[in-house]
Each structure stands twice: as C-alpha cells, then as structure tokens.
Amino acid sequence: MTAELKEAGLNFGERRVGWLMKLNGIRLVRTRQHKVTTDSRDTLGFALNTLAAVIDLFSRRIIGWSASDRMKKDFVIRALDMTVRLRMPSPGCIFHSDRGSQYCSHDFQQELTKYKMIPFMSGKRNSFDNAAVETFFKSLKAELLW
C-alpha cells in the first residue's frame, strides 16, 4: 500500500499508512485460513515440494535455489553449490535446514563438510526454527498462487 501511494505522489511512511488503514477499517488480507486437505487414507499420489531455497539471514536475500519435480539429495546439493558460488561463505558458516531426508543424506553432509559449513537442523515438528524460509515460501504462495 505504501509503495502504491508513493507511486501516486503521496510520500507516507509504513506506520502512518498502517495507522490510516486501521482507522478506516481497511485490513490486509494476504493469506488464507488453514484448511486441512490431507487425507492419508486416499490411494492417490501426492505432490512433493519442488523448490529449494537458501536464504542469507543477514541480507534476507535468496542466494541459492533449485527446482525439480522430485525432492532428492541432488536437488538441495545444487542449491548449496549455487550458494557457495555466489557468496563463497567463510569456514564455520552455519547451514540451517529442516530434518528432511535430503538434508540428512550422506552426500549432502559431505558437501557441507567440503565447504567447511556447520549443519544445524530444526527441532522435530518445529517450523519456527526455520521461520525465515517458511515466511519466504508463504509470501511466494500468497503472491503467485493465492
């Protein structure tokens, strides 16, 4: 909303725009309410995630990514390789991920060792540990799918 107002020649800060929206009863609707859609009793196949992203938490930029139709170890290794080519992280850099099998694979762990990165994984069933990536994918879905 702030960007749209600036394009129209009105230079207001985000807080002022938020306050004016609240005052006028205008709410930002960006996500959908959670709806359970998984039925594990069905016999149909399911679609896996097909995008892996690496985010630099300092700059909050995507610095590595990979797309595939299958969630395999080479899929995340390609994203890691792109990250290393782009940023050349110093030894001891922490690589945080969830506990997916592709991140636990021997080949992926070897790549982290090769680049002298320290693996760190989210707690079991705790998406808050990986909040930056979860937020990125939520925003991506909100802007492109919903």
MIKETOR-665000 format. One line per field, with one value per atom (N, C-alpha, C): atom name; x, y, z. Coordinates in Angstrom, 3 decimals. Layout:
<pts>
a: c(CA / ...)
u: c(X / ...)
v: c(Y / ...)
w: c(Z / ...)
</pts>
This chain:
<pts>
a: c(N / CA / C / N / CA / C / N / CA / C / N / CA / C / N / CA / C / N / CA / C / N / CA / C / N / CA / C / N / CA / C / N / CA / C / N / CA / C / N / CA / C / N / CA / C / N / CA / C / N / CA / C / N / CA / C / N / CA / C / N / CA / C / N / CA / C / N / CA / C / N / CA / C / N / CA / C / N / CA / C / N / CA / C / N / CA / C / N / CA / C / N / CA / C / N / CA / C / N / CA / C / N / CA / C / N / CA / C / N / CA / C / N / CA / C / N / CA / C / N / CA / C / N / CA / C / N / CA / C / N / CA / C / N / CA / C / N / CA / C / N / CA / C / N / CA / C / N / CA / C / N / CA / C / N / CA / C / N / CA / C / N / CA / C / N / CA / C / N / CA / C / N / CA / C / N / CA / C / N / CA / C / N / CA / C / N / CA / C / N / CA / C / N / CA / C / N / CA / C / N / CA / C / N / CA / C / N / CA / C / N / CA / C / N / CA / C / N / CA / C / N / CA / C / N / CA / C / N / CA / C / N / CA / C / N / CA / C / N / CA / C / N / CA / C / N / CA / C / N / CA / C / N / CA / C / N / CA / C / N / CA / C / N / CA / C / N / CA / C / N / CA / C / N / CA / C / N / CA / C / N / CA / C / N / CA / C / N / CA / C / N / CA / C / N / CA / C / N / CA / C / N / CA / C / N / CA / C / N / CA / C / N / CA / C / N / CA / C / N / CA / C / N / CA / C / N / CA / C / N / CA / C / N / CA / C / N / CA / C / N / CA / C / N / CA / C / N / CA / C / N / CA / C / N / CA / C / N / CA / C / N / CA / C / N / CA / C / N / CA / C / N / CA / C / N / CA / C / N / CA / C / N / CA / C / N / CA / C / N / CA / C / N / CA / C / N / CA / C / N / CA / C / N / CA / C / N / CA / C / N / CA / C / N / CA / C / N / CA / C / N / CA / C / N / CA / C / N / CA / C / N / CA / C / N / CA / C / N / CA / C / N / CA / C / N / CA / C / N / CA / C / N / CA / C / N / CA / C / N / CA / C / N / CA / C / N / CA / C / N / CA / C / N / CA / C / N / CA / C / N / CA / C / N / CA / C / N / CA / C / N / CA / C / N / CA / C / N / CA / C / N / CA / C / N / CA / C / N / CA / C)
u: c(0.834 / 0.000 / 0.879 / 1.949 / 2.850 / 3.498 / 3.921 / 4.551 / 3.565 / 2.330 / 1.309 / 1.072 / 1.031 / 0.837 / 2.029 / 3.241 / 4.431 / 4.408 / 3.950 / 3.834 / 2.818 / 1.824 / 0.798 / 1.242 / 2.462 / 2.982 / 2.755 / 2.215 / 1.967 / 3.039 / 3.873 / 5.002 / 4.677 / 4.085 / 3.762 / 4.598 / 4.954 / 5.688 / 4.760 / 5.358 / 4.572 / 3.705 / 4.225 / 3.436 / 2.225 / 2.421 / 1.292 / 0.222 / 0.662 / -0.291 / -1.034 / -0.297 / -0.935 / -1.948 / -1.589 / -2.491 / -3.747 / -3.576 / -4.717 / -5.609 / -4.986 / -5.775 / -6.600 / -5.976 / -6.679 / -7.825 / -7.552 / -8.552 / -9.776 / -9.535 / -10.614 / -11.147 / -10.700 / -11.207 / -10.718 / -9.572 / -9.013 / -8.005 / -8.204 / -7.305 / -6.599 / -5.366 / -4.594 / -4.969 / -5.425 / -5.748 / -4.714 / -3.825 / -2.707 / -2.643 / -3.146 / -3.083 / -4.472 / -4.554 / -5.819 / -5.817 / -6.996 / -7.103 / -6.718 / -6.048 / -5.596 / -6.781 / -6.688 / -7.726 / -7.065 / -7.514 / -6.939 / -7.370 / -6.381 / -6.688 / -6.056 / -5.326 / -4.637 / -5.512 / -5.704 / -6.411 / -5.483 / -4.804 / -3.807 / -4.428 / -5.746 / -6.399 / -6.614 / -6.391 / -6.651 / -5.582 / -5.868 / -4.934 / -4.254 / -4.535 / -3.936 / -2.533 / -1.734 / -0.386 / -0.445 / 0.693 / 0.742 / 1.930 / 1.884 / 2.956 / 3.917 / 5.194 / 6.210 / 6.617 / 7.300 / 7.861 / 8.812 / 8.821 / 9.685 / 10.610 / 10.782 / 11.668 / 12.463 / 13.781 / 14.645 / 15.273 / 15.301 / 15.867 / 16.815 / 17.889 / 18.841 / 18.785 / 18.545 / 18.414 / 19.587 / 20.195 / 21.219 / 20.461 / 20.559 / 19.778 / 20.233 / 21.475 / 21.943 / 21.279 / 21.309 / 20.728 / 19.272 / 18.814 / 17.458 / 17.198 / 18.228 / 18.121 / 18.250 / 17.587 / 17.749 / 19.096 / 19.983 / 21.319 / 21.578 / 20.637 / 20.748 / 19.371 / 19.141 / 17.850 / 17.985 / 17.017 / 16.987 / 15.539 / 15.208 / 13.853 / 13.925 / 12.983 / 12.961 / 11.564 / 11.288 / 9.996 / 10.062 / 11.256 / 11.428 / 12.298 / 12.006 / 12.763 / 13.853 / 14.988 / 16.111 / 17.319 / 18.354 / 19.539 / 20.254 / 20.297 / 20.981 / 20.270 / 18.998 / 18.177 / 18.683 / 18.939 / 19.418 / 20.914 / 21.641 / 23.070 / 23.274 / 22.422 / 22.515 / 22.268 / 21.305 / 21.045 / 22.238 / 22.846 / 24.024 / 25.192 / 25.420 / 26.506 / 26.317 / 25.088 / 24.816 / 25.140 / 24.777 / 25.049 / 26.541 / 27.307 / 28.758 / 29.381 / 28.936 / 29.478 / 29.157 / 27.974 / 27.562 / 28.218 / 28.238 / 28.678 / 30.033 / 30.528 / 31.781 / 31.831 / 30.958 / 30.911 / 32.208 / 32.543 / 33.769 / 33.588 / 34.692 / 34.605 / 33.898 / 33.074 / 32.340 / 30.954 / 30.591 / 29.254 / 28.218 / 27.128 / 26.081 / 25.076 / 24.772 / 23.732 / 22.570 / 21.471 / 20.297 / 19.263 / 18.691 / 17.663 / 16.666 / 15.627 / 14.724 / 15.332 / 14.558 / 15.093 / 14.733 / 14.558 / 14.230 / 15.324 / 14.927 / 15.900 / 16.983 / 16.668 / 17.671 / 18.775 / 18.435 / 19.445 / 20.242 / 19.633 / 20.307 / 21.176 / 21.046 / 21.773 / 23.282 / 23.963 / 25.422 / 26.070 / 25.578 / 26.167 / 26.037 / 24.870 / 24.681 / 25.580 / 25.671 / 26.533 / 28.003 / 28.403 / 29.765 / 30.023 / 29.018 / 29.151 / 29.349 / 28.582 / 28.745 / 30.150 / 30.643 / 31.994 / 33.031 / 32.831 / 33.748 / 33.848 / 32.719 / 32.691 / 32.957 / 33.259 / 33.557 / 32.399 / 31.185 / 29.978 / 29.499 / 28.828 / 28.324 / 26.832 / 26.419 / 24.994 / 24.234 / 23.053 / 22.176 / 20.762 / 20.017 / 18.679 / 17.623 / 16.447 / 15.307 / 14.936 / 14.289 / 13.758 / 12.636 / 12.366 / 11.321 / 9.960 / 9.270 / 7.942 / 7.943 / 9.021 / 9.110 / 9.455 / 8.443 / 8.671 / 9.203 / 9.098 / 9.580 / 11.099 / 11.793 / 13.248 / 13.713 / 12.913 / 13.274 / 12.316 / 11.984 / 10.938 / 11.220 / 12.469 / 12.776 / 12.401 / 12.734 / 12.405 / 10.900 / 10.295 / 8.846 / 8.103 / 8.561 / 7.943 / 8.119 / 9.313 / 9.550 / 8.563 / 8.415 / 7.509 / 6.052 / 5.697 / 4.337 / 4.084 / 5.046 / 4.909 / 4.866 / 5.703 / 5.732 / 4.380 / 3.798 / 2.494 / 1.413 / 1.482 / 0.468 / 0.466 / 1.660 / 1.754 / 1.569 / 1.956 / 1.884 / 0.727 / 0.313 / -0.722 / -2.090 / -2.135 / -3.424 / -3.962)
v: c(-1.185 / 0.000 / 1.248 / 1.223 / 2.371 / 2.638 / 1.569 / 1.723 / 2.305 / 1.856 / 2.380 / 3.870 / 4.278 / 5.691 / 6.535 / 5.995 / 6.716 / 6.903 / 5.871 / 5.986 / 7.054 / 7.250 / 8.257 / 9.643 / 9.737 / 11.031 / 11.385 / 10.467 / 10.695 / 9.968 / 10.720 / 10.142 / 9.947 / 8.775 / 8.432 / 7.236 / 7.178 / 6.038 / 4.862 / 3.691 / 2.472 / 2.534 / 3.098 / 3.173 / 4.080 / 5.188 / 6.100 / 5.454 / 4.783 / 4.091 / 3.020 / 2.269 / 1.244 / 1.841 / 2.971 / 3.639 / 4.135 / 4.734 / 5.218 / 4.062 / 2.950 / 1.779 / 1.272 / 1.203 / 0.736 / 1.678 / 2.967 / 3.978 / 3.867 / 3.482 / 3.376 / 1.949 / 1.057 / -0.312 / -1.118 / -0.735 / -1.461 / -2.463 / -3.732 / -4.775 / -5.436 / -5.827 / -6.532 / -8.002 / -8.539 / -9.954 / -10.576 / -11.372 / -11.879 / -13.397 / -14.021 / -15.477 / -16.040 / -17.309 / -17.985 / -18.670 / -18.882 / -19.608 / -21.058 / -21.670 / -23.050 / -23.970 / -24.783 / -25.745 / -27.103 / -28.076 / -29.407 / -30.047 / -30.409 / -31.007 / -32.380 / -32.826 / -34.100 / -35.219 / -36.220 / -37.427 / -38.594 / -39.068 / -40.117 / -41.457 / -41.556 / -42.817 / -42.963 / -41.893 / -41.988 / -42.817 / -43.226 / -44.048 / -43.256 / -41.977 / -41.138 / -40.730 / -40.351 / -39.869 / -38.457 / -37.926 / -36.573 / -35.863 / -34.543 / -33.744 / -33.319 / -33.500 / -33.078 / -31.643 / -31.027 / -29.703 / -29.781 / -28.760 / -28.800 / -27.599 / -26.883 / -25.732 / -25.728 / -25.593 / -25.459 / -24.091 / -23.383 / -22.035 / -21.909 / -21.158 / -20.848 / -19.349 / -18.925 / -17.507 / -17.078 / -15.963 / -15.339 / -14.550 / -14.961 / -14.311 / -12.892 / -12.564 / -11.193 / -10.236 / -10.576 / -9.693 / -10.043 / -11.215 / -11.729 / -11.862 / -12.273 / -12.484 / -13.966 / -14.382 / -15.742 / -15.791 / -16.655 / -16.730 / -18.072 / -18.974 / -20.259 / -20.877 / -21.529 / -22.187 / -23.292 / -24.173 / -25.273 / -25.687 / -26.082 / -26.546 / -27.930 / -28.770 / -30.132 / -30.707 / -31.803 / -32.459 / -33.520 / -33.738 / -34.696 / -34.094 / -34.420 / -33.904 / -34.908 / -34.797 / -35.715 / -34.948 / -35.693 / -35.041 / -34.152 / -34.532 / -33.692 / -32.357 / -32.352 / -31.147 / -30.070 / -30.456 / -29.492 / -29.237 / -30.211 / -30.013 / -28.930 / -28.908 / -27.856 / -26.479 / -26.366 / -25.083 / -24.664 / -25.627 / -25.338 / -24.894 / -25.588 / -25.216 / -23.802 / -23.440 / -22.087 / -21.062 / -21.396 / -20.521 / -20.274 / -21.338 / -21.227 / -20.435 / -20.673 / -19.918 / -18.430 / -18.103 / -16.699 / -15.968 / -16.580 / -15.881 / -16.305 / -17.482 / -18.007 / -17.828 / -18.522 / -18.341 / -18.764 / -18.069 / -18.378 / -19.667 / -20.353 / -21.578 / -21.313 / -22.261 / -22.112 / -21.520 / -21.201 / -20.666 / -21.749 / -21.354 / -22.301 / -22.466 / -23.711 / -24.018 / -24.627 / -23.898 / -24.342 / -24.918 / -26.046 / -26.671 / -27.395 / -27.933 / -28.796 / -30.205 / -31.179 / -32.529 / -33.432 / -32.848 / -33.644 / -34.636 / -35.749 / -36.807 / -36.321 / -35.378 / -34.877 / -34.110 / -33.435 / -32.709 / -33.652 / -34.773 / -35.753 / -36.719 / -36.679 / -37.636 / -37.490 / -38.597 / -38.626 / -37.674 / -37.670 / -36.817 / -35.331 / -34.928 / -33.519 / -33.137 / -34.009 / -33.741 / -33.652 / -34.472 / -34.394 / -33.044 / -32.542 / -31.228 / -30.138 / -30.197 / -29.213 / -29.291 / -30.505 / -30.693 / -30.142 / -30.404 / -29.913 / -28.389 / -27.725 / -26.257 / -25.708 / -26.611 / -26.240 / -25.477 / -25.937 / -25.349 / -26.241 / -25.642 / -26.371 / -26.641 / -27.917 / -28.220 / -27.971 / -27.417 / -27.187 / -27.454 / -28.293 / -28.671 / -28.233 / -27.931 / -27.529 / -28.637 / -28.237 / -29.222 / -30.004 / -31.176 / -32.026 / -31.334 / -31.249 / -30.614 / -29.168 / -28.440 / -27.052 / -26.155 / -25.651 / -24.805 / -23.428 / -23.048 / -21.734 / -21.632 / -22.770 / -22.762 / -22.304 / -22.560 / -22.231 / -21.158 / -20.201 / -19.219 / -18.379 / -18.024 / -17.176 / -17.861 / -19.138 / -19.867 / -20.121 / -20.478 / -20.696 / -19.428 / -18.272 / -16.997 / -16.704 / -16.989 / -16.784 / -17.588 / -18.888 / -19.724 / -19.304 / -18.832 / -18.329 / -17.111 / -16.189 / -14.998 / -15.361 / -16.302 / -16.744 / -17.303 / -18.153 / -18.733 / -17.651 / -16.722 / -15.670 / -14.803 / -14.477 / -13.578 / -14.264 / -15.542 / -16.208 / -17.190 / -17.812 / -18.837 / -18.374 / -17.729 / -17.371 / -16.097)
w: c(0.000 / 0.000 / 0.000 / 0.814 / 0.886 / -0.465 / -1.161 / -2.473 / -3.487 / -3.428 / -4.343 / -4.111 / -2.845 / -2.527 / -2.994 / -2.852 / -3.307 / -4.815 / -5.538 / -6.988 / -7.377 / -6.525 / -6.789 / -6.327 / -5.784 / -5.373 / -3.917 / -3.143 / -1.718 / -0.920 / -0.223 / 0.481 / 1.959 / 2.288 / 3.666 / 4.080 / 5.368 / 5.894 / 6.133 / 6.310 / 6.502 / 7.758 / 8.828 / 10.068 / 9.911 / 9.234 / 9.032 / 8.154 / 7.102 / 6.229 / 7.020 / 7.848 / 8.675 / 9.633 / 10.235 / 11.170 / 10.443 / 9.258 / 8.480 / 8.018 / 7.643 / 7.245 / 8.422 / 9.595 / 10.783 / 11.140 / 11.049 / 11.358 / 10.444 / 9.199 / 8.217 / 8.046 / 8.898 / 8.857 / 7.661 / 7.092 / 5.955 / 6.488 / 6.141 / 6.620 / 5.448 / 5.681 / 4.691 / 4.739 / 3.632 / 3.549 / 2.629 / 3.227 / 2.455 / 2.413 / 3.425 / 3.454 / 3.669 / 3.455 / 3.676 / 5.036 / 5.565 / 6.815 / 6.561 / 7.515 / 7.339 / 7.128 / 6.094 / 5.800 / 5.655 / 6.421 / 6.355 / 5.042 / 4.229 / 2.930 / 2.769 / 3.765 / 3.662 / 4.193 / 3.381 / 3.798 / 3.523 / 4.560 / 4.370 / 4.004 / 4.017 / 3.673 / 2.170 / 1.409 / -0.027 / -0.729 / -1.945 / -2.708 / -3.807 / -3.876 / -4.906 / -4.502 / -5.466 / -5.182 / -4.624 / -4.303 / -3.791 / -4.410 / -4.416 / -4.995 / -3.901 / -4.141 / -3.192 / -3.477 / -2.511 / -2.746 / -3.916 / -4.757 / -5.933 / -6.006 / -4.919 / -4.904 / -3.606 / -3.718 / -2.525 / -2.592 / -1.471 / -1.435 / -0.257 / -0.462 / 0.602 / 0.816 / 2.058 / 2.391 / 3.263 / 2.894 / 3.730 / 4.797 / 6.047 / 7.105 / 7.393 / 7.049 / 7.262 / 6.279 / 4.995 / 3.974 / 3.664 / 4.122 / 3.857 / 2.361 / 1.623 / 0.182 / -0.135 / -1.208 / -1.703 / -2.410 / -1.940 / -2.543 / -3.212 / -3.129 / -3.804 / -3.928 / -5.054 / -5.238 / -6.272 / -6.259 / -7.207 / -7.392 / -8.595 / -8.891 / -9.519 / -9.159 / -9.661 / -9.479 / -10.144 / -9.941 / -8.846 / -8.278 / -7.188 / -6.107 / -4.872 / -3.735 / -3.383 / -4.063 / -3.864 / -3.352 / -2.942 / -2.376 / -3.380 / -4.672 / -5.660 / -5.855 / -5.565 / -5.639 / -4.661 / -3.416 / -2.429 / -2.567 / -3.083 / -3.326 / -4.392 / -5.414 / -6.448 / -5.845 / -4.927 / -4.267 / -3.404 / -2.722 / -1.907 / -2.785 / -3.894 / -4.808 / -5.352 / -5.702 / -6.183 / -5.100 / -3.874 / -2.734 / -2.567 / -2.636 / -2.458 / -3.598 / -4.832 / -5.968 / -5.856 / -5.358 / -5.271 / -4.104 / -2.921 / -1.717 / -1.167 / -1.550 / -1.001 / 0.525 / 1.267 / 2.724 / 3.395 / 4.454 / 5.181 / 5.985 / 6.278 / 7.076 / 8.411 / 8.823 / 10.072 / 9.889 / 8.651 / 8.361 / 8.708 / 9.315 / 9.714 / 8.578 / 8.234 / 7.250 / 8.011 / 8.090 / 8.844 / 7.889 / 8.245 / 7.413 / 8.302 / 7.655 / 8.402 / 8.427 / 8.900 / 9.051 / 7.878 / 6.709 / 5.529 / 5.191 / 4.594 / 4.285 / 3.336 / 2.459 / 1.528 / 2.259 / 3.359 / 4.137 / 5.042 / 5.414 / 6.266 / 5.462 / 4.146 / 3.311 / 3.477 / 3.298 / 3.425 / 2.412 / 1.182 / 0.134 / 0.466 / 0.986 / 1.333 / 2.505 / 3.493 / 4.649 / 4.228 / 3.244 / 2.714 / 2.042 / 1.324 / 0.673 / 1.724 / 2.804 / 3.871 / 4.468 / 4.660 / 5.191 / 4.210 / 2.924 / 1.894 / 1.928 / 2.145 / 2.191 / 3.591 / 4.544 / 5.933 / 6.587 / 6.279 / 6.864 / 8.000 / 8.960 / 10.124 / 9.916 / 9.889 / 9.729 / 11.028 / 10.900 / 12.046 / 11.566 / 12.275 / 11.825 / 12.817 / 12.294 / 13.110 / 14.081 / 15.163 / 16.092 / 15.436 / 15.938 / 15.382 / 15.483 / 14.362 / 14.262 / 14.758 / 14.480 / 14.919 / 13.733 / 13.051 / 11.879 / 12.261 / 13.537 / 13.956 / 13.885 / 14.023 / 13.921 / 12.548 / 11.535 / 10.156 / 9.626 / 10.472 / 10.175 / 8.932 / 8.683 / 7.529 / 6.220 / 6.096 / 4.874 / 4.800 / 5.930 / 5.949 / 5.528 / 6.007 / 5.642 / 4.168 / 3.629 / 2.194 / 1.360 / 1.684 / 0.902 / 1.079 / 2.266 / 2.484 / 1.598 / 1.555 / 0.715 / -0.764 / -1.171 / -2.565 / -2.972 / -2.122 / -2.408 / -2.423 / -1.467 / -1.373 / -2.625 / -3.140 / -4.280 / -5.626 / -5.723 / -7.019 / -7.172 / -6.073 / -6.182 / -5.729 / -4.544 / -3.968 / -4.546)
</pts>
